[in-house]
Amino acid sequence: MLWLDADEQDVREMFNQASSTQFKVLFNKYKIIVVDEAQRITDVGLKFKLITDQLQDKQLIATGSSSFDLSNKLNEPLTGRKWEYMLFPLSFAEMANNIGLLQEKRLLNHRLIYGYYPDVVNNPGSEKEILKQLSESYLYKDILMWQNIKKPDKLVKLLQVLALQLGNQVSYNKLGKTIGLDNQTIEKYIQLLEKSFVIYRLSSFSRNLRKELKKSHKIYFYDNGIRNALIANFNQPGLRQDIGALWENFIITERIKHTHYNNILANKYFWRTHAQQEIDYIEERDGKIFAYEIKWNNNAKAYLSKTFSNAYPNCEFIVINKENFVEFII
């Protein structure tokens, strides 16, 4: 394997000057070529097309911190020549496989607060400093550079407001008034934050009822640690007012990782009516509806809304808590 970092100027120059003949010489003794920060190479899509066409016995892997920038530069030249892999932060399942299920369950409170970014997991004792650095620079730099955003303070403020509204419905209009931006700019920023894998949206589930919310969204973070760093709150679960939202964010995000990595095809939603009846999380799989209530307190009671069960009589209802969550995300 050959590992190249395109942050290095000589690596970029190597790609800029090389022909297919030179690539064959450079990569002759390697089976796998990994190019990190590949988006920094000029005309990277055309260069990689040349390699894949002329060196068909080689496997080329392109990675980059600016995923949407890299994807935009590779898509057209490499159409039909590539597979794309989505890599989340580490997952509960991966860590359980690595250190054992019992140990990972013991670390549950820690994961709820500090999350699963690799640097955070690999450097115990330095979690706050690493998350502070990530949330202040890494999350914004590629978005700001790629889109030439002129008001980075507004982007930071948007993230902080979203972090405080974790698991709640969001209104672009209300967000805009709070931050001082128009609805279109708010939507654009949220789309960019989704493309950079900072946040993701759940849409509202609606089929039969006029009372159902039809065009609403909830926003969650791909990593609990990043979310907590944005609001500068690393208190332990027993000291928090938002533990229910943190637990919900953790469970839904780990479930999304699980379904993605295990090729489980499912549409994902939340459900709510104008009368404030709601279900935390819904999956639609193979024509069947699965409704989930997510509870931090094992003794908390949860009941399926009669409005929902009457409208969707064949649904399956499950309460996810600390006693049974493992089977839901592994």
MARKERO-329205 format. One record per residue (C-alpha): residue number from 1; residue in one letter; chain; z, y, x. Coordinates in pm, whole numbers. Each point is the difference from the previous one (the first is absolute). Layout:
SITE  nr rest kette     up  north   east
SITE NUM    A     A      Z      Y      X
...
***
This chain:
SITE  nr rest kette     up  north   east
SITE   1    M     A      0      0      0
SITE   2    L     A    -78    353    111
SITE   3    W     A    212    282   -144
SITE   4    L     A   -137    354     20
SITE   5    D     A    170    323   -108
SITE   6    A     A   -250    266   -106
SITE   7    D     A    265    267     49
SITE   8    E     A    -93    -39    369
SITE   9    Q     A   -290    221    104
SITE  10    D     A   -158   -259    230
SITE  11    V     A     -8   -251   -288
SITE  12    R     A   -181    250   -221
SITE  13    E     A   -245     78    281
SITE  14    M     A    -65   -370     53
SITE  15    F     A   -114    -36   -361
SITE  16    N     A   -196    325      4
SITE  17    Q     A   -209   -103    299
SITE  18    A     A    -41   -374    -50
SITE  19    S     A   -314   -180   -122
SITE  20    S     A    -16   -353   -141
SITE  21    T     A    -69   -130    353
SITE  22    Q     A    305    179    136
SITE  23    F     A    215   -126   -288
SITE  24    K     A   -101   -356     89
SITE  25    V     A    115     56    359
SITE  26    L     A    323    176   -101
SITE  27    F     A    102   -259   -258
SITE  28    N     A   -155   -314    152
SITE  29    K     A    323   -189     76
SITE  30    Y     A    186     97   -318
SITE  31    K     A    -11   -173   -336
SITE  32    I     A    195    270   -189
SITE  33    I     A    -30    376     53
SITE  34    V     A    264    222   -163
SITE  35    V     A    -63    375    -17
SITE  36    D     A    300    202   -111
SITE  37    E     A    -37    360   -130
SITE  38    A     A   -368    -86    -40
SITE  39    Q     A    -61    305   -219
SITE  40    R     A     13    216    314
SITE  41    I     A   -326   -148    134
SITE  42    T     A   -311    207    -73
SITE  43    D     A   -240   -183   -237
SITE  44    V     A    239   -294      4
SITE  45    G     A   -175   -174   -290
SITE  46    L     A   -334    -10    182
SITE  47    K     A    165   -116    326
SITE  48    F     A    181   -281   -178
SITE  49    K     A   -317    -98   -188
SITE  50    L     A   -174    -39    336
SITE  51    I     A    279   -226    125
SITE  52    T     A     12   -218   -311
SITE  53    D     A   -380    -38     -8
SITE  54    Q     A    -52    -68    370
SITE  55    L     A    321   -188     89
SITE  56    Q     A     33   -233   -295
SITE  57    D     A    235   -237    180
SITE  58    K     A    262    275     33
SITE  59    Q     A    264    101   -252
SITE  60    L     A     49    377    -23
SITE  61    I     A    320    140   -152
SITE  62    A     A     26    373    -73
SITE  63    T     A    333    162    -84
SITE  64    G     A    112    359    -40
SITE  65    S     A    291    210   -116
SITE  66    S     A   -240    206   -213
SITE  67    S     A   -116   -281   -224
SITE  68    F     A   -211    207   -238
SITE  69    D     A   -169    181    290
SITE  70    L     A    -79   -332    168
SITE  71    S     A   -125   -152   -325
SITE  72    N     A   -231    293    -69
SITE  73    K     A   -158    -29    346
SITE  74    L     A    -48   -377    -18
SITE  75    N     A   -104    -65   -358
SITE  76    E     A   -370     85     -5
SITE  77    P     A   -107   -130    344
SITE  78    L     A    199   -324    -37
SITE  79    T     A    -81    -82   -362
SITE  80    G     A    -16   -379    -30
SITE  81    R     A    133    -46    354
SITE  82    K     A    375     47    -41
SITE  83    W     A    318   -113   -169
SITE  84    E     A    273    254    -78
SITE  85    Y     A    370    -90     23
SITE  86    M     A    276    205   -156
SITE  87    L     A    319    -10    207
SITE  88    F     A    317    125   -166
SITE  89    P     A    326     69    180
SITE  90    L     A    178   -328     73
SITE  91    S     A    105   -194   -309
SITE  92    F     A    316   -176   -110
SITE  93    A     A   -191   -329      8
SITE  94    E     A   -123     54    356
SITE  95    M     A    348     87    124
SITE  96    A     A    154   -297   -183
SITE  97    N     A   -252   -226    175
SITE  98    N     A     88    164    332
SITE  99    I     A    380     19     -5
SITE 100    G     A     86   -228   -291
SITE 101    L     A     45     65   -371
SITE 102    L     A    380     14     13
SITE 103    Q     A      1    261    276
SITE 104    E     A   -264    212   -172
SITE 105    K     A    199     -7   -325
SITE 106    R     A    303    119    197
SITE 107    L     A   -210    294    120
SITE 108    L     A   -108     98   -353
SITE 109    N     A    210    320    -15
SITE 110    H     A   -131    100    343
SITE 111    R     A   -363    -53   -109
SITE 112    L     A     55    202   -318
SITE 113    I     A    102    298    211
SITE 114    Y     A   -214    -30    315
SITE 115    G     A   -302   -197   -118
SITE 116    Y     A   -243   -220    187
SITE 117    Y     A   -202    211    242
SITE 118    P     A    -40   -217    314
SITE 119    D     A    155    257    237
SITE 120    V     A    299     29   -231
SITE 121    V     A     49   -377    -21
SITE 122    N     A    -44    -48    375
SITE 123    N     A    239    278    105
SITE 124    P     A    334    -51   -177
SITE 125    G     A    228    297     48
SITE 126    S     A   -288    248     23
SITE 127    E     A   -119    -21   -360
SITE 128    K     A     77    360    -99
SITE 129    E     A   -170    152    305
SITE 130    I     A   -312   -214    -39
SITE 131    L     A    -31     68   -373
SITE 132    K     A     51    371     56
SITE 133    Q     A   -285      1    252
SITE 134    L     A   -225   -206   -224
SITE 135    S     A     63    214   -307
SITE 136    E     A    -49    328    187
SITE 137    S     A   -316    -76    197
SITE 138    Y     A   -168   -334    -51
SITE 139    L     A    -25     25   -379
SITE 140    Y     A   -169    338      2
SITE 141    K     A   -207     36    316
SITE 142    D     A   -305   -197   -106
SITE 143    I     A     -5    146   -351
SITE 144    L     A     29    353    134
SITE 145    M     A   -268    -57    266
SITE 146    W     A   -239   -191   -225
SITE 147    Q     A      4    239   -292
SITE 148    N     A     84    321    188
SITE 149    I     A    282     71   -243
SITE 150    K     A    103    361     35
SITE 151    K     A    344    -32   -164
SITE 152    P     A    179   -289    170
SITE 153    D     A    335    127   -124
SITE 154    K     A   -120    -63   -356
SITE 155    L     A    -89   -359     88
SITE 156    V     A    348    -56    143
SITE 157    K     A    158    157   -307
SITE 158    L     A   -210   -224   -226
SITE 159    L     A    121   -310    182
SITE 160    Q     A    361    112    -26
SITE 161    V     A    -33     63   -375
SITE 162    L     A   -166   -340    -49
SITE 163    A     A    280   -161    200
SITE 164    L     A    260    160   -226
SITE 165    Q     A   -192   -112   -311
SITE 166    L     A    -35   -358    126
SITE 167    G     A    -91   -239   -279
SITE 168    N     A    -36    275   -260
SITE 169    Q     A   -313    108   -179
SITE 170    V     A   -176    282    176
SITE 171    S     A   -177    295   -152
SITE 172    Y     A   -255    173    221
SITE 173    N     A     56    317   -199
SITE 174    K     A    377     -2     58
SITE 175    L     A    -44    -93    366
SITE 176    G     A   -244    287     41
SITE 177    K     A    240    251   -152
SITE 178    T     A    285   -124    217
SITE 179    I     A   -200     12    324
SITE 180    G     A   -235    290    -74
SITE 181    L     A   -334   -184    -10
SITE 182    D     A   -257    -63   -270
SITE 183    N     A    -38   -341   -167
SITE 184    Q     A   -321    -87    184
SITE 185    T     A    160     61    340
SITE 186    I     A    305   -208    -96
SITE 187    E     A   -225   -289   -103
SITE 188    K     A   -201     31    322
SITE 189    Y     A    315     -8    213
SITE 190    I     A    132   -304   -186
SITE 191    Q     A   -331   -182     50
SITE 192    L     A     12     78    373
SITE 193    L     A    358   -125     25
SITE 194    E     A   -109   -321   -175
SITE 195    K     A   -291    -49    240
SITE 196    S     A    236     41    295
SITE 197    F     A    238   -263   -149
SITE 198    V     A    297    230    -45
SITE 199    I     A     21    -31   -379
SITE 200    Y     A   -165   -193   -282
SITE 201    R     A    -34     50   -373
SITE 202    L     A     73   -227   -295
SITE 203    S     A   -195     80   -315
SITE 204    S     A    141    -31   -350
SITE 205    F     A    -80   -316   -197
SITE 206    S     A   -162     64   -335
SITE 207    R     A   -193   -223   -238
SITE 208    N     A    102     14   -364
SITE 209    L     A    247    273    -84
SITE 210    R     A    -62    366    -66
SITE 211    K     A    354     72    120
SITE 212    E     A    -66   -139    348
SITE 213    L     A    -50    240    289
SITE 214    K     A   -363    -45     98
SITE 215    K     A    -70    222    299
SITE 216    S     A    326     17    185
SITE 217    H     A     97   -108    352
SITE 218    K     A    307    -90    199
SITE 219    I     A     -2     48    376
SITE 220    Y     A    171   -226    251
SITE 221    F     A     24     -5    381
SITE 222    Y     A   -130   -284    214
SITE 223    D     A    319     21    205
SITE 224    N     A    356     77   -106
SITE 225    G     A     89    138    343
SITE 226    I     A   -274    262    -10
SITE 227    R     A    108    103   -347
SITE 228    N     A    363     40    109
SITE 229    A     A   -101    193    312
SITE 230    L     A   -192    250   -214
SITE 231    I     A    316     88   -193
SITE 232    A     A    227    -43    308
SITE 233    N     A    224   -250   -177
SITE 234    F     A     99   -316    187
SITE 235    N     A    320    -68   -191
SITE 236    Q     A     75   -366    -68
SITE 237    P     A    -72   -144   -348
SITE 238    G     A    360     23   -120
SITE 239    L     A      2    378     59
SITE 240    R     A   -330     82   -169
SITE 241    Q     A    -89    131   -344
SITE 242    D     A   -361   -116     43
SITE 243    I     A     63   -366     87
SITE 244    G     A   -174   -114   -319
SITE 245    A     A   -317    186     97
SITE 246    L     A     20   -128    360
SITE 247    W     A     37   -358   -123
SITE 248    E     A   -293     41   -239
SITE 249    N     A   -217    145    277
SITE 250    F     A     96   -286    232
SITE 251    I     A    -66   -278   -252
SITE 252    I     A   -334    132   -127
SITE 253    T     A   -127     72    351
SITE 254    E     A    102   -345    126
SITE 255    R     A   -166   -157   -304
SITE 256    I     A   -322    189     77
SITE 257    K     A     10   -130    359
SITE 258    H     A     59   -353   -132
SITE 259    T     A   -288      5   -248
SITE 260    H     A   -235    153    257
SITE 261    Y     A     77   -241    283
SITE 262    N     A     -9   -303   -232
SITE 263    N     A   -322    102   -177
SITE 264    I     A    168     21   -339
SITE 265    L     A   -233    205   -217
SITE 266    A     A    204    218   -235
SITE 267    N     A    -29    336   -170
SITE 268    K     A    322    195     50
SITE 269    Y     A    153    255   -238
SITE 270    F     A    313    149   -151
SITE 271    W     A     46     51   -375
SITE 272    R     A    153    281   -198
SITE 273    T     A    -21    152   -345
SITE 274    H     A     48    357   -116
SITE 275    A     A    335   -118   -140
SITE 276    Q     A    113    -83    358
SITE 277    Q     A    -20   -378    -38
SITE 278    E     A   -108   -139    335
SITE 279    I     A    -57   -299    227
SITE 280    D     A     29     46    376
SITE 281    Y     A   -288   -219    112
SITE 282    I     A   -278   -200   -166
SITE 283    E     A   -251   -245    142
SITE 284    E     A   -306   -122   -183
SITE 285    R     A   -111   -332    150
SITE 286    D     A   -255   -249   -134
SITE 287    G     A      6    165   -341
SITE 288    K     A    380    -16    -31
SITE 289    I     A    250    287      9
SITE 290    F     A    320    -21    205
SITE 291    A     A    262    269    -57
SITE 292    Y     A    277     64    255
SITE 293    E     A    319    204    -15
SITE 294    I     A    149     72    342
SITE 295    K     A    380     31     17
SITE 296    W     A    219     69    303
SITE 297    N     A    313   -103   -188
SITE 298    N     A     -7   -375    -66
SITE 299    N     A    211     49   -312
SITE 300    A     A   -222    267   -152
SITE 301    K     A   -155   -114   -326
SITE 302    A     A   -370     42    -66
SITE 303    Y     A   -193    -75   -315
SITE 304    L     A   -368     -2    -74
SITE 305    S     A    -93    279   -238
SITE 306    K     A    -86   -132   -346
SITE 307    T     A   -281    254     -8
SITE 308    F     A   -150   -166    306
SITE 309    S     A     65   -360   -105
SITE 310    N     A   -149     62   -345
SITE 311    A     A   -311    155    152
SITE 312    Y     A    -32   -264    274
SITE 313    P     A    164   -315   -144
SITE 314    N     A   -116   -235    276
SITE 315    C     A    156    195    288
SITE 316    E     A    260   -147    234
SITE 317    F     A    309    211     69
SITE 318    I     A    205    -34    321
SITE 319    V     A    293    200    139
SITE 320    I     A     -7     36    380
SITE 321    N     A    335     57    171
SITE 322    K     A    175    -83    328
SITE 323    E     A     53   -361   -108
SITE 324    N     A   -365    -94    -61
SITE 325    F     A   -213    258    184
SITE 326    V     A    -91   -229    290
SITE 327    E     A   -220   -229   -209
SITE 328    F     A   -180    309   -133
SITE 329    I     A   -102    135    341
SITE 330    I     A    -44   -316    212
***
